[in-house]
């Protein structure tokens, strides 16, 4: 479902959304990777339900497929739990900072929290995919806590300003030098324009590869 995610996660997504004139959303890019870019530009032959699970894993509608709803639940359950673990390891939070109700209902460890939430989700899904009202309330509190204490925390956000500069250097280089793109993306440039191709290529990079390319394009070799 995250095939289209950028380097540096959501910070990279916001940066590329500002840089690329067509705008950028990672869930739309994920479907584009599957439909357009895979198999050297031929795309994958995925069924409608799988495609909608990719496209709607972040936001959905009342008439979503059950696959899309399942992926959306799984994505949210996974990322808030793993991000909490990351925040504790990074020293942004301590285990005691987690609200008592979340620890009481879901446990103190990552495996306990995921097991508690998933067990409740499975037990209460009959005809529709849903949690019990009590667990949904706890989960919403968990989600809100992560946004207030982690995702908008000044310590966690402090480095994000550098991300746009890194991606802008890389994006601008490929727009000006399309010959440096790989053959697959040069084909995209011929068919859909160089900015589309540069966006696709940058979006598909890992963090470390993006850093390497930024260094290559912006720092003299003798200094590297």
C-alpha positions as CSV (number, residue, x, y, z in Angstrom):
1,X,0.0,0.0,0.0
2,X,3.0,2.3,0.4
3,X,4.7,1.6,-2.9
4,X,4.5,5.3,-3.7
5,X,5.9,6.7,-0.4
6,X,8.7,9.2,-0.7
7,X,12.1,9.2,1.0
8,X,11.8,10.7,4.5
9,X,8.2,9.6,4.9
10,X,5.4,12.1,5.3
11,X,7.9,15.0,5.5
12,X,9.1,14.0,2.0
13,X,5.5,13.7,0.8
14,X,4.7,17.2,1.9
15,X,7.9,18.5,0.3
16,X,7.2,16.8,-3.0
17,X,3.7,18.0,-2.9
18,X,5.1,21.6,-2.8
19,X,7.8,21.0,-5.4
20,X,6.0,19.0,-8.1
21,X,3.5,21.3,-10.0
22,X,0.9,18.5,-10.2
23,X,0.8,18.0,-6.4
24,X,1.7,14.7,-4.7
25,X,-0.1,12.2,-2.5
26,X,1.6,9.0,-1.6
27,X,-1.5,6.9,-1.9
28,X,-2.2,8.1,-5.4
29,X,1.5,7.5,-6.3
30,X,1.2,4.0,-4.8
31,X,-1.6,3.2,-7.3
32,X,0.4,4.8,-10.1
33,X,3.4,2.6,-9.3
34,X,1.1,-0.5,-9.6
35,X,-0.9,0.6,-12.6
36,X,1.8,2.5,-14.6
37,X,5.4,2.1,-13.5
38,X,5.8,-1.6,-12.6
39,X,7.0,-4.1,-15.1
40,X,9.0,-1.5,-17.1
41,X,6.0,0.7,-17.6
42,X,3.4,-2.0,-18.3
43,X,1.9,-2.0,-14.9
44,X,0.4,-4.8,-12.9
45,X,-2.9,-6.6,-13.6
46,X,-4.5,-6.1,-10.2
47,X,-8.1,-6.6,-9.4
48,X,-10.3,-3.6,-8.5
49,X,-10.5,-4.5,-4.8
50,X,-6.7,-4.6,-4.5
51,X,-6.3,-1.3,-6.3
52,X,-8.9,0.4,-4.1
53,X,-7.1,-1.0,-1.0
54,X,-4.0,0.8,-2.2
55,X,-5.7,4.0,-3.2
56,X,-7.9,4.3,-0.1
57,X,-5.5,3.1,2.6
58,X,-5.3,6.6,4.1
59,X,-8.7,8.1,3.4
60,X,-11.9,6.3,2.5
61,X,-15.6,6.7,1.7
62,X,-18.7,5.0,3.0
63,X,-18.9,2.8,-0.1
64,X,-15.3,1.6,0.1
65,X,-14.5,-2.0,-0.6
66,X,-14.0,-4.2,2.5
67,X,-10.4,-4.6,1.3
68,X,-9.8,-0.9,1.5
69,X,-11.4,-0.7,5.0
70,X,-9.2,-3.6,6.2
71,X,-6.0,-2.0,4.8
72,X,-6.9,1.3,6.4
73,X,-7.4,-0.3,9.8
74,X,-4.2,-2.3,9.5
75,X,-2.2,0.7,8.4
76,X,-3.4,2.9,11.3
77,X,-3.0,0.2,13.9
78,X,0.6,-0.6,12.7
79,X,1.9,2.9,12.3
80,X,0.7,4.4,15.7
81,X,2.1,1.4,17.5
82,X,5.5,1.3,15.7
83,X,5.8,5.1,15.9
84,X,5.2,5.0,19.6
85,X,8.1,2.5,19.9
86,X,10.3,4.7,17.8
87,X,9.4,7.8,19.9
88,X,10.3,6.0,23.1
89,X,13.6,4.7,21.6
90,X,14.4,8.3,20.4
91,X,13.8,9.7,23.8
92,X,10.8,11.8,22.8
93,X,8.6,9.9,25.2
94,X,8.9,7.5,28.1
95,X,6.6,4.5,28.6
96,X,5.0,6.4,31.5
97,X,4.0,9.2,29.2
98,X,1.5,6.9,27.4
99,X,-2.0,7.6,28.9
100,X,-3.0,5.2,31.6
101,X,-6.2,4.1,29.8
102,X,-4.2,3.0,26.7
103,X,-1.7,1.0,28.8
104,X,-4.6,-0.5,30.8
105,X,-6.7,-1.5,27.8
106,X,-3.9,-2.4,25.3
107,X,-0.8,-3.2,27.3
108,X,2.7,-1.8,27.7
109,X,4.5,-3.5,24.8
110,X,4.1,-3.1,21.1
111,X,3.1,-6.8,20.6
112,X,0.5,-6.5,23.4
113,X,-1.0,-3.4,22.0
114,X,-1.3,-4.7,18.5
115,X,-2.7,-8.0,19.7
116,X,-5.3,-6.3,21.9
117,X,-6.5,-4.0,19.1
118,X,-6.5,-6.7,16.4
119,X,-8.2,-9.3,18.6
120,X,-11.0,-6.8,19.3
121,X,-11.2,-5.8,15.6
122,X,-11.6,-9.5,14.5
123,X,-14.1,-10.3,17.2
124,X,-16.4,-7.4,16.4
125,X,-16.3,-7.6,12.5
126,X,-19.5,-9.1,11.4
127,X,-20.8,-7.9,8.1
128,X,-18.6,-4.8,8.5
129,X,-15.1,-4.3,9.7
130,X,-15.2,-2.5,13.0
131,X,-13.8,-2.4,16.6
132,X,-16.0,-2.5,19.7
133,X,-17.2,0.9,20.8
134,X,-14.9,0.8,23.8
135,X,-11.8,-0.2,21.8
136,X,-12.6,2.4,19.1
137,X,-12.7,5.1,21.9
138,X,-9.4,3.9,23.3
139,X,-7.9,3.8,19.8
140,X,-9.1,7.3,19.0
141,X,-7.4,8.5,22.2
142,X,-4.2,6.7,21.2
143,X,-4.3,8.3,17.8
144,X,-4.9,11.8,19.2
145,X,-2.1,11.3,21.7
146,X,0.4,10.4,19.0
147,X,-0.5,13.5,17.0
148,X,-0.3,15.8,20.0
149,X,2.8,14.4,21.6
150,X,4.8,12.9,18.8
151,X,3.8,13.9,15.3
152,X,3.7,17.6,16.1
153,X,6.4,17.5,18.8
154,X,9.1,20.2,18.2
155,X,11.9,17.7,18.8
156,X,10.5,15.3,16.3
157,X,9.7,18.0,13.7
158,X,13.0,19.9,14.1
159,X,14.8,18.2,11.2
160,X,11.9,18.3,8.7
161,X,12.8,21.7,7.3
162,X,15.9,20.1,5.7
163,X,13.9,17.6,3.7
164,X,12.5,20.0,1.1
165,X,16.0,21.3,0.3
166,X,17.3,17.8,-0.2
167,X,14.4,16.7,-2.5
168,X,14.4,20.0,-4.4
169,X,18.1,19.6,-5.3
170,X,17.5,16.1,-6.6
171,X,14.2,17.0,-8.4
172,X,15.7,20.1,-10.1
173,X,18.7,18.1,-11.2
174,X,16.6,15.5,-13.1
175,X,14.4,18.2,-14.6
176,X,17.5,19.9,-16.0
177,X,19.3,16.7,-16.9
178,X,16.7,14.0,-18.0
179,X,19.5,12.0,-19.5
180,X,20.6,11.0,-16.0
181,X,17.3,9.2,-15.4
182,X,17.1,5.5,-15.8
183,X,15.6,4.2,-19.1
184,X,12.2,3.5,-17.5
185,X,11.9,7.1,-16.3
186,X,13.2,8.5,-19.6
187,X,10.3,6.7,-21.2
188,X,7.9,8.4,-18.8
189,X,9.5,11.7,-19.6
190,X,8.9,11.2,-23.3
191,X,5.3,10.2,-22.8
192,X,4.2,12.4,-19.8
193,X,6.8,15.1,-19.4
194,X,10.1,15.5,-17.6
195,X,8.5,16.9,-14.4
196,X,6.3,13.8,-14.0
197,X,9.3,11.5,-14.6
198,X,11.4,13.4,-12.1
199,X,8.7,13.2,-9.5
200,X,8.3,9.5,-10.1
201,X,12.0,8.9,-9.8
202,X,12.5,10.9,-6.6
203,X,9.4,9.4,-5.0
204,X,10.8,5.9,-5.5
205,X,14.1,6.6,-3.7
206,X,15.1,5.4,-0.3
207,X,16.3,7.8,2.4
208,X,19.9,6.8,2.0
209,X,19.9,7.0,-1.8
210,X,18.3,10.4,-1.8
211,X,21.0,11.6,0.6
212,X,23.7,10.2,-1.7
213,X,22.2,11.9,-4.7
214,X,21.9,15.2,-2.9
215,X,25.5,15.0,-1.9
216,X,26.5,14.0,-5.4
217,X,24.6,16.9,-7.0
218,X,25.4,19.7,-4.5
219,X,28.8,19.1,-2.9
220,X,32.1,19.3,-4.8
221,X,33.7,15.8,-5.1
222,X,36.9,16.9,-3.4
223,X,35.0,17.9,-0.3
224,X,33.0,14.7,-0.2
